[in-house]
């Protein structure tokens, strides 16, 4: 039985088996509880739909059974889309209910959008005009135009800790009155002349910047002869002394992270040992999204390396990446076009086979190569794709970054390689978390003016941008 006959059979069986004729009519919008509709879908199509009570309670479907079709996927789409819900297909016959993900598109949708963006910039002149539209709009979208006044306070530093070939000191920079971004500054022990600096924003992994791989990466950069500054995302890591965990998922988190990155740049460029011609940024996951945005917005950044983050079909799954309307700038953009704004500065894209970056080589790199080609430098945008690896900042990803930095920042490979030429991370010290705190284990050294809570932050920020 196919087509209209099957639809009629479905409709009749539902009406007869449930005796709903008394309540199911156009006056009531054929309304049914979502849970009832999902149960019927499971029964009729012999599938399993996983969901929690919170996802279905108090949710109703108008014209519910009119949305049924012979195909289960089409039926689910008809039922769930008006409710801003979707399902992920875990395996044949098994689905999991999820909230609508505005930031996650089908691969083909992402590619079509990227093709459209490419059509807007068929040459260097048109690209420069489009870039000139996007850049100020990125500031405006994050409420950073004009920029808030910079506090005059000096950074708060902890005593320097001496390691094998490098030093570490923790740092807190006041970016708004009472708002601090916290991190750790890694420096080579022997500094001769001007040296590069690499901003190293944290990503959405457990243990924040205290993770072993984050410490090792920064230590290796310092041992190679550059500075590295590792810093927390907003309401993440030591920032939780001022905010709740859930505040990280507020849209203003993206603004605060961008402002934090800009203020960190202000600080490192004030150091006499910093070479302003060799300023880079590299983060992974959410730190990778931050990397792309910072490299597009701030011309002081001369090199960027987003790791396991970039994709034309993924806009960043956390509000700290996509909570402010940066992707609606200039009639609509995406992270790949924003990454292209770094051209012709060297850029390394690290992707893998087990997250949304899987299609980078096929779908996204040709666009980036084209933009870099407008400047005669297509070779300055690189892709290291690791098809058997997943979403982390593991040894292979770090190696790609080390190679990239050695090449473009002219650092010392001999200081970090063994006799076989392989990178040797064994001389990097992984400290325990408390050693990396600026304000102490329970925030005992938090300044008296420190903001406490998101509502106070909103007030301070509003005041700072209204002056």
C-alpha positions in Angstrom: 0.0 0.0 0.0 1.5 3.3 -1.0 0.8 7.1 -1.4 -2.7 8.4 -0.6 -4.1 4.9 0.3 -1.5 4.5 3.0 -2.1 8.0 4.4 -5.9 7.3 4.5 -5.2 4.0 6.3 -3.0 5.7 8.9 -5.6 8.4 9.5 -8.5 5.9 9.8 -6.6 3.5 12.1 -5.6 6.4 14.4 -9.1 7.8 14.6 -10.7 4.4 15.2 -8.2 2.8 17.5 -8.0 5.9 19.8 -11.6 7.0 19.4 -10.4 10.6 19.1 -13.2 11.8 16.8 -14.8 13.7 19.6 -11.7 15.9 20.3 -9.8 15.7 17.0 -11.0 18.3 14.6 -9.9 21.6 13.1 -11.5 23.6 16.0 -8.9 22.0 18.3 -6.2 22.2 15.7 -6.0 18.4 15.8 -3.7 19.1 18.8 -1.9 16.2 20.6 0.8 16.0 23.3 4.2 15.5 21.8 4.8 12.4 23.9 1.6 10.8 22.5 2.7 11.6 18.9 6.2 10.2 19.5 4.6 7.0 21.0 2.5 6.6 17.8 5.5 7.1 15.6 7.4 4.4 17.5 4.5 2.0 17.2 3.7 2.6 13.5 7.3 2.7 12.2 8.7 0.1 14.6 11.5 2.5 15.8 12.8 3.7 19.2 13.0 7.4 20.1 15.1 8.3 23.1 14.0 11.4 25.1 13.7 12.8 28.6 10.5 13.9 30.3 11.8 17.5 30.3 12.1 17.4 26.5 8.4 16.4 25.9 6.5 17.7 29.0 4.1 20.6 28.2 4.9 20.4 24.4 2.0 20.0 22.0 1.8 19.3 18.3 -0.8 21.1 16.2 -2.3 19.1 13.3 -0.4 16.3 14.8 -1.5 13.2 12.8 -1.8 15.2 9.6 2.0 15.4 9.8 2.4 11.7 9.3 3.9 10.5 6.1 4.9 7.0 4.8 8.6 7.7 5.6 9.6 7.9 9.3 12.3 10.6 8.8 9.9 12.8 6.9 7.3 12.3 9.6 9.7 13.2 12.4 10.8 16.3 10.5 7.2 17.4 10.0 6.4 16.9 13.7 9.5 18.2 15.3 10.6 21.2 13.2 7.8 23.6 14.4 8.9 22.8 17.9 12.5 23.6 17.3 13.4 20.0 17.9 15.2 17.4 15.9 16.4 13.8 16.1 19.9 12.3 15.7 19.9 8.8 14.1 22.2 6.8 16.4 21.7 3.6 14.4 19.0 2.0 12.1 15.7 2.3 13.9 17.1 4.2 16.9 16.7 8.0 17.3 17.6 10.5 20.0 15.5 13.7 20.5 17.5 16.9 20.6 16.9 20.6 20.7 17.2 22.4 17.3 20.9 23.1 16.7 21.0 26.4 14.9 24.8 26.1 14.7 25.0 22.6 13.1 24.0 22.4 9.4 24.0 19.5 6.9 27.3 19.3 5.1 25.7 20.1 1.8 24.0 23.2 3.2 27.4 24.4 4.5 29.0 23.8 1.1 26.2 25.6 -0.7 26.5 28.6 1.6 30.3 28.6 1.1 29.8 28.5 -2.7 27.5 31.5 -2.4 30.0 33.4 -0.3 32.7 32.5 -2.9 30.5 34.1 -5.6 30.4 37.4 -3.7 34.2 37.7 -3.9 35.4 36.5 -7.4 38.6 38.6 -7.2 40.9 40.4 -4.8 39.1 43.8 -5.2 35.7 42.4 -4.4 37.1 40.3 -1.5 38.8 43.4 0.0 35.5 45.3 -0.2 33.6 42.4 1.5 36.3 42.1 4.2 35.9 45.8 4.8 32.2 45.2 5.5 32.6 42.2 7.7 35.4 43.4 10.0 33.7 46.4 11.6 30.4 44.4 11.8 32.2 41.8 13.9 32.9 44.4 16.5 29.4 45.8 16.3 27.8 42.3 16.6 29.7 41.8 19.9 28.9 45.3 21.2 32.5 46.3 21.0 32.1 49.3 18.8 33.2 51.5 20.4 35.5 49.5 22.6 35.1 49.8 26.4 37.7 51.9 28.1 40.7 49.8 29.2 41.3 49.7 33.0 44.5 51.3 34.1 45.4 48.6 36.6 48.6 46.6 36.2 48.4 42.8 35.7 48.5 40.7 38.8 51.4 38.2 38.6 52.5 35.3 40.8 56.1 34.5 41.5 58.0 33.0 38.6 58.5 29.2 38.6 61.7 28.0 36.9 61.5 24.8 34.7 63.8 23.1 32.3 64.5 25.8 29.7 61.5 27.9 30.5 59.6 29.7 33.3 55.9 30.0 34.2 54.1 32.8 36.0 50.4 33.1 36.5 48.7 36.3 35.4 45.3 38.0 35.8 44.5 41.0 33.6 41.6 43.3 34.4 39.6 43.8 31.2 36.6 45.7 32.6 36.3 47.2 36.1 36.4 44.1 38.3 36.5 41.5 35.5 39.6 39.5 35.2 40.9 37.1 32.6 43.3 34.6 34.1 46.1 32.6 32.5 49.7 31.4 32.7 52.6 33.1 30.9 55.4 30.8 29.6 58.8 32.3 28.7 62.2 30.9 27.5 64.8 31.1 30.2 67.3 32.8 27.9 65.8 35.7 25.9 68.0 37.5 23.3 66.4 40.4 21.5 62.8 40.3 20.4 60.9 37.0 20.5 57.5 35.8 19.2 54.4 35.3 21.4 51.6 32.8 20.9 48.2 33.3 22.5 46.9 29.9 23.6 43.2 30.1 24.4 41.7 27.1 26.1 39.0 24.9 24.6 36.0 23.0 25.9 37.8 20.1 27.5 37.8 19.0 31.1 40.4 20.6 33.5 40.5 23.7 31.4 44.0 25.2 30.9 45.3 23.0 33.7 45.2 19.9 31.4 48.5 18.2 30.7 48.3 18.7 26.9 47.7 22.5 27.4 50.7 22.8 29.7 52.9 20.7 27.5 52.0 22.7 24.4 52.9 26.1 26.0 56.0 24.7 27.6 57.2 23.4 24.2 56.6 26.8 22.6 58.6 28.5 25.3 61.5 25.9 25.0 61.5 26.7 21.3 62.2 30.3 22.0 58.8 32.0 22.1 56.4 33.2 24.8 53.1 31.4 25.2 50.2 32.7 27.2 47.5 30.2 28.1 44.2 31.7 29.2 40.7 30.7 30.4 37.5 31.0 28.5 34.8 33.2 30.2 33.2 31.5 33.2 35.6 28.6 32.7 38.6 27.6 34.8 39.6 30.2 37.4 36.9 32.6 36.0 34.5 30.4 38.0 35.5 32.4 41.1 33.5 35.2 39.7 30.7 33.4 37.8 28.6 30.3 37.7 29.2 27.4 35.3 26.0 28.1 33.4 27.2 31.7 32.7 29.6 30.3 30.2 26.6 29.5 28.0 25.3 33.1 28.0 25.7 35.0 24.7 27.8 37.7 26.3 30.5 35.1 27.0 31.6 35.5 23.4 32.0 39.3 23.8 33.9 38.8 27.0 36.3 36.3 25.5 37.0 38.5 22.5 37.6 41.5 24.8 39.9 39.3 26.9 41.9 38.3 23.9 42.3 41.9 22.8 43.4 43.0 26.3 45.9 40.1 26.5 47.3 41.3 23.1 47.6 44.8 24.6 49.6 43.4 27.5 52.0 41.1 25.6 52.7 43.8 23.0 53.7 46.1 25.9 56.5 43.8 26.9 59.9 44.9 25.7 60.9 41.4 24.6 57.8 40.9 22.3 58.4 41.0 18.5 55.2 42.6 17.1 55.9 41.1 13.7 55.7 37.6 15.2 52.4 37.4 17.2 50.3 34.3 16.8 47.3 32.5 18.2 46.4 28.9 18.4 43.6 27.2 20.3 41.5 24.0 19.9 37.8 23.3 19.8 36.1 26.4 21.3 39.5 28.0 21.6 39.8 27.3 17.8 36.7 29.3 17.1 38.1 32.1 19.3 41.4 31.8 17.3 39.6 32.4 14.0 37.6 35.3 15.3 40.6 37.0 16.9 42.8 36.6 13.7 40.0 38.2 11.6 39.4 41.1 14.0 42.8 42.1 15.2 45.6 43.0 12.6 48.2 42.6 15.3 47.9 38.9 14.9 50.3 37.7 12.2 49.8 33.9 12.4 46.9 31.6 13.4 46.3 27.9 13.9 42.7 26.8 14.7 42.7 23.2 15.7 39.7 20.8 15.4 37.2 23.6 15.1 36.9 25.0 11.6 34.0 23.9 9.3 31.6 25.5 6.8 28.7 23.5 8.3 29.4 24.1 12.1 29.3 27.5 13.6 30.3 26.5 17.1 28.1 24.6 19.5 28.5 26.9 22.5 27.2 30.5 22.9 30.8 31.5 23.6 31.4 30.7 19.9 28.2 31.7 18.2 26.0 33.4 20.9 26.5 36.9 19.4 25.4 37.5 15.8 28.9 37.5 14.3 27.7 35.0 11.6 24.9 37.4 10.5 27.4 40.1 9.6 27.4 41.5 6.1 24.4 39.6 5.0 25.6 36.4 6.5 29.0 34.7 6.8 30.5 31.5 8.3 33.6 30.5 10.1 35.5 29.6 6.9 35.0 33.0 5.4 35.9 34.6 8.7 39.1 32.5 8.7 39.9 33.7 5.2 40.1 37.3 6.6 43.5 36.3 8.0 45.0 36.1 4.5 47.7 36.4 3.6 49.1 35.7 7.1 50.2 32.1 7.6 47.3 29.9 8.8 47.3 26.2 9.8 44.0 24.4 9.8 44.1 21.1 11.8 41.2 18.8 11.1 40.3 15.1 11.9 38.0 12.3 10.8 35.7 12.1 13.8 34.1 15.5 14.3 32.6 18.3 12.1 36.1 19.1 10.6 36.0 15.8 8.6 35.1 17.6 5.4 37.7 20.4 5.7 40.1 19.1 3.0 37.3 18.6 0.4 34.9 21.5 1.2 36.7 24.3 3.0 40.3 24.3 1.9 39.6 25.2 -1.7 37.8 28.3 -0.6 40.7 29.3 1.6 43.3 28.6 -1.1 41.3 30.8 -3.5 41.3 33.7 -1.1 45.0 33.3 -0.3 45.6 33.0 -4.0 44.3 36.6 -4.5 47.4 37.7 -2.6 49.7 35.3 -4.6 50.2 33.2 -1.4 48.0 30.0 -1.6 50.9 28.1 0.0 50.5 30.0 3.2 47.3 28.3 4.3 47.9 24.7 5.3 45.7 21.8 6.3 46.9 18.9 8.4 44.1 16.3 8.2 44.2 13.3 10.6 41.4 11.0 9.3 41.9 8.4 12.0 41.9 10.8 14.9 39.2 12.6 16.9 38.4 15.8 18.8 41.5 16.6 20.9 44.7 18.5 21.0 46.8 15.3 21.1 50.5 14.7 20.0 49.8 14.7 16.3 48.0 18.0 16.5 50.7 19.5 18.7 53.4 18.3 16.2 51.6 20.0 13.4 51.6 23.3 15.4 55.3 22.9 16.4 56.3 22.4 12.7 54.2 25.4 11.7 55.8 27.7 14.4 59.3 26.5 13.6 58.8 27.4 10.0 57.2 30.8 10.2 58.5 32.1 13.5 62.1 30.9 13.0 62.3 29.1 16.3 64.8 26.5 17.6 63.9 22.9 16.7 67.1 21.6 18.3 65.8 22.7 21.7 62.8 20.4 21.6 63.9 17.5 19.4 65.8 14.3 20.3 68.7 12.8 18.3 66.2 11.1 15.9 64.6 14.4 15.0 61.4 13.6 16.9 59.8 16.1 19.3 60.6 15.4 22.9 58.0 16.6 25.3 59.5 14.8 28.3 61.3 17.9 29.7 58.0 19.8 30.1 56.7 19.9 33.6 53.0 19.2 34.2 52.0 21.0 37.3 49.2 20.3 39.6 46.2 22.6 39.2 46.6 24.7 42.3 50.1 25.8 41.2 48.4 27.5 38.2 46.0 29.6 40.2 46.4 33.4 40.3 44.0 34.0 43.2 44.5 31.0 45.4 42.7 27.7 45.9 39.4 29.3 47.1 39.9 32.8 45.6 41.4 34.3 48.8 43.5 36.7 46.8 40.7 37.8 44.5 40.7 41.7 44.4 38.1 43.5 46.4 36.6 45.1 43.3 36.0 41.8 41.6 32.6 41.3 40.0 30.5 38.6 41.6 27.8 37.2 39.3 26.5 37.7 35.8 24.0 40.4 36.7 26.7 42.7 38.0 28.8 42.0 34.9 25.9 43.2 32.7 25.6 46.4 34.7 29.4 47.1 34.5 29.5 46.3 30.8 26.5 48.5 30.0 28.1 51.3 31.9 31.4 50.9 30.1 29.9 51.0 26.6 27.6 53.9 27.4 30.3 56.4 28.3 
